[in-house]
Amino acid sequence: MAIGAASSRGAAQASTTVDMTDSLEFQPANVQVAPGTTVVWENVGSIPHSVTAYEDEIPEGTSYWASGGFDSESAARGAYPGGGSIDGGGTYEHTFETEGEHGYFCIPHEASGMVGTVTVSQGAGGDEAVETGPPEVPDAALSLTTWLFTFMGLVLGLTFFILKYGGSDEEE
């Protein structure tokens, strides 16, 4: 993430970088920024992507935004791949002024879950990204879980063996 991209007036302007990967992901998928922050999407892979706002998932009164400079979601969808495509190494940037949640997606990889959100709010740092998803599990917890499942499997297997082949005191 970068801070300090110069604006046209010479003052520092906050910016946040989101990577677009060959794993068909925006990384991080969800960022939180202050108004006036520029978000830069960078294609760090070789597969072409797009950055396209969901028209119904941007705050009311916000101008529509998408790579390729389209004025509507339908125009962006209709023009892809000829327009709005960001090749490997390419970037797209947009400065967010309106507070609220801005949902977006990659046109060719939307069905694969390549979607993201930019949340604009006062007090949010332009250099902070908020990654949502499952919590990270410590190695000790994974080892304990593996041991418990192995032990349970052994107990169940032994119980089955005893019930099936353990015999009984009764003779037929």
C-alpha positions in Angstrom: 0.0 0.0 0.0 1.3 3.4 -0.8 0.8 6.8 0.7 2.0 10.1 -0.6 1.1 10.1 -4.2 1.3 13.8 -5.2 -1.9 15.6 -6.2 -2.0 18.3 -8.9 -1.8 20.9 -6.2 1.4 19.5 -4.7 -0.2 18.3 -1.5 0.1 14.7 -0.5 -3.0 12.6 -1.3 -3.6 9.3 0.4 -3.8 6.2 -1.8 -4.4 2.5 -1.3 -3.4 -0.3 -3.6 -5.5 -3.4 -4.4 -3.9 -6.2 -6.4 -5.7 -8.1 -9.1 -4.3 -11.6 -9.2 -4.2 -14.6 -11.5 -6.0 -16.4 -8.6 -9.0 -14.3 -9.7 -9.1 -12.2 -6.6 -8.9 -8.6 -5.5 -6.3 -8.5 -2.6 -7.5 -7.2 -0.3 -11.1 -7.7 -1.4 -12.4 -5.1 1.1 -10.7 -1.8 1.9 -11.7 1.0 4.2 -10.6 4.6 3.2 -11.2 8.2 4.1 -12.9 10.5 1.7 -10.4 11.9 -0.9 -8.4 8.7 -1.0 -7.3 7.3 -4.3 -7.6 3.5 -4.7 -5.2 2.0 -7.3 -6.0 -1.4 -8.7 -2.9 -3.1 -10.1 -2.9 -6.2 -12.2 0.0 -8.2 -10.7 -0.7 -11.2 -12.9 -1.0 -11.9 -16.6 -4.8 -12.5 -16.9 -6.7 -9.4 -18.0 -9.2 -8.0 -15.5 -11.6 -5.1 -15.1 -12.7 -2.9 -12.2 -16.4 -2.3 -12.5 -18.8 -0.7 -10.0 -22.1 -2.4 -9.3 -24.5 0.4 -10.3 -26.9 -0.5 -7.4 -24.1 -0.9 -4.9 -22.6 2.6 -4.8 -23.9 5.4 -2.6 -26.7 7.6 -4.0 -25.4 10.7 -5.8 -22.1 9.1 -6.6 -20.9 9.3 -10.2 -20.5 5.8 -11.8 -16.9 4.5 -12.1 -15.3 1.7 -13.9 -12.0 0.9 -15.7 -12.5 2.2 -19.3 -14.4 5.3 -18.1 -17.9 4.0 -18.7 -20.9 5.9 -17.3 -23.0 2.8 -16.5 -22.6 -0.8 -15.6 -24.4 -2.0 -18.7 -22.1 0.1 -20.9 -19.0 -1.4 -19.2 -20.4 -5.0 -19.5 -21.3 -4.4 -23.1 -17.8 -3.1 -24.1 -15.7 -5.8 -22.4 -13.2 -7.1 -23.5 -12.7 -4.3 -26.0 -13.0 -1.6 -23.3 -12.1 -1.5 -19.7 -9.7 -4.4 -19.8 -6.6 -4.1 -17.6 -3.7 -6.2 -18.8 -0.9 -7.6 -16.6 1.1 -4.8 -15.2 -1.6 -2.3 -15.9 -3.5 -0.1 -13.3 -6.8 1.7 -12.8 -7.4 4.3 -10.2 -10.4 6.1 -8.7 -10.6 8.8 -6.0 -13.4 8.2 -3.6 -15.2 11.3 -2.2 -18.7 10.0 -1.3 -19.0 8.2 2.0 -20.6 4.7 2.0 -20.0 1.3 0.6 -19.0 1.0 -3.1 -19.3 -2.6 -4.4 -17.4 -3.6 -7.5 -16.4 -6.7 -9.6 -14.3 -8.0 -12.4 -16.5 -8.5 -15.5 -14.9 -11.8 -16.8 -14.4 -13.3 -13.3 -17.5 -12.1 -11.5 -18.9 -15.7 -11.6 -15.7 -16.9 -9.9 -16.3 -14.5 -7.0 -13.9 -11.8 -8.0 -15.8 -9.0 -6.2 -14.8 -6.3 -3.7 -15.9 -3.4 -1.6 -14.5 0.0 -0.9 -15.9 1.5 2.3 -15.5 5.3 2.5 -15.8 6.8 6.0 -14.4 9.7 8.0 -11.6 8.6 10.2 -10.6 5.7 8.0 -6.9 5.6 7.1 -6.1 5.7 3.4 -3.3 3.3 4.0 -5.3 0.7 5.9 -6.9 -2.3 4.2 -9.4 -4.4 6.0 -9.4 -8.0 4.8 -12.5 -9.9 5.8 -12.7 -13.6 5.8 -12.1 -16.5 8.1 -9.8 -15.9 11.1 -6.3 -17.3 11.0 -6.1 -20.6 12.9 -2.9 -21.1 15.0 -0.8 -24.2 14.2 -1.3 -25.5 17.7 -5.1 -25.6 17.2 -4.7 -27.4 13.9 -2.4 -30.0 15.5 -4.8 -30.5 18.3 -7.8 -30.9 15.9 -5.8 -33.4 13.8 -4.9 -35.4 16.9 -8.5 -35.4 18.2 -10.0 -36.6 14.9 -7.3 -39.3 14.7 -8.1 -40.4 18.3 -11.9 -40.4 17.6 -11.3 -42.5 14.4 -9.3 -45.0 16.4 -12.0 -45.3 19.1 -14.7 -45.7 16.6 -12.7 -48.3 14.7 -12.0 -50.3 17.8 -15.6 -50.1 18.9 -16.7 -51.4 15.5 -14.2 -54.2 15.7 -15.2 -55.3 19.2 -18.9 -55.1 18.3 -18.5 -57.1 15.1 -15.8 -59.6 16.1 -15.5 -59.4 19.9 -17.8 -62.4 20.3 -20.2 -63.0 23.2 -20.4 -65.4 26.0 -23.5 -67.0 24.4 -23.1 -70.1 22.4 -25.4 -71.0 19.5 
